[in-house]
Amino acid sequence: TLAALASLYLSSTALSSIPPSLLLCTSLTHLDLGTNHLSSLPSTLAALTCLTHLDVSNNDITTIAPELATITSLRTLMLEGNPQRLIRHAILSKGTLAVLQYLRDKLPP
């Protein structure tokens, strides 16, 4: 079943949005969505609470939901090669923990 899936590699598959069925993969720890046409990282991705590695590099991402920072298991977030302007390069260059802290600070109270 999808709920038992631990790793999913969907890089270079011409995705333009996150498939809703992806949220059924509740045991997912490694998700590779790199080199696609995604324009946003929606708050619904926060449902993937076991995620430790998320690669969304080389997409068209301009919007990143701060709720991603609520995935406490996330250790690697690859955002390189996206036109997003929410997170400055100075923060991106400090790595995943700095990016997650920045997003946490953007969460509504």
C-alpha positions in Angstrom: 0.0 0.0 0.0 1.0 3.6 -0.4 1.0 4.1 3.4 4.0 1.7 3.7 6.1 3.4 1.0 9.4 4.7 2.5 11.2 6.2 -0.6 9.8 7.8 -3.7 11.8 9.1 -6.6 9.8 11.3 -9.0 12.6 13.5 -10.4 12.5 14.5 -14.0 8.8 13.4 -14.5 7.4 16.8 -15.6 5.3 17.2 -12.5 3.7 20.6 -12.3 1.9 20.0 -9.0 2.0 17.6 -6.0 -0.2 14.6 -6.7 -2.9 14.3 -3.9 -2.2 10.6 -3.7 1.3 11.5 -2.5 -0.2 12.5 0.9 -1.3 8.9 1.4 2.3 7.9 1.7 2.4 8.5 5.4 5.6 6.4 6.1 7.6 8.3 3.4 11.1 9.3 4.6 12.8 10.2 1.3 11.0 12.1 -1.4 12.8 13.3 -4.6 10.8 15.7 -6.7 13.8 17.4 -8.2 14.0 18.7 -11.8 10.2 19.1 -12.4 7.9 22.0 -13.0 6.6 22.5 -9.4 5.7 26.1 -8.6 4.9 25.8 -4.9 5.4 23.6 -1.9 1.9 23.5 -0.3 1.1 23.3 3.4 -0.4 19.9 2.7 3.1 18.4 2.5 3.3 18.8 6.3 1.1 15.7 6.5 4.2 13.7 5.6 5.4 13.6 9.2 8.1 10.9 8.7 9.9 12.8 6.0 13.7 13.2 6.6 14.8 14.1 3.0 13.0 16.3 0.6 14.6 17.2 -2.7 12.7 19.9 -4.7 15.8 21.3 -6.4 15.6 22.6 -10.0 11.9 23.3 -10.2 9.9 26.6 -10.7 9.1 27.0 -7.0 8.2 30.6 -6.0 6.0 29.7 -2.9 7.1 27.7 0.1 4.5 27.0 2.8 6.0 27.8 6.3 4.1 24.6 7.5 6.9 22.5 6.1 8.9 23.5 9.2 6.4 21.5 11.3 7.9 18.3 9.9 10.2 17.7 12.8 11.9 14.7 11.2 13.1 16.7 8.2 16.9 16.9 8.1 17.5 17.6 4.4 15.6 20.2 2.3 17.1 20.8 -1.1 15.8 24.0 -2.7 18.6 24.9 -5.0 17.8 26.0 -8.6 14.4 27.6 -7.8 13.3 31.2 -8.4 11.8 31.6 -4.9 12.5 34.8 -3.2 11.0 34.1 0.2 14.2 32.7 1.7 17.4 34.8 1.0 20.5 33.1 -0.2 22.3 34.0 3.0 19.8 31.7 4.9 19.8 29.0 2.2 23.6 28.8 2.3 23.4 28.0 6.1 21.6 24.7 5.3 18.4 22.9 6.2 18.2 23.8 9.9 18.5 27.5 9.2 15.9 27.3 6.5 13.5 25.4 8.7 14.0 27.9 11.5 13.3 30.7 9.1 10.0 29.0 8.0 9.1 28.3 11.6 9.4 32.1 12.3 6.9 32.7 9.5 4.2 30.4 11.0 1.1 32.1 12.2 0.9 32.3 16.0 
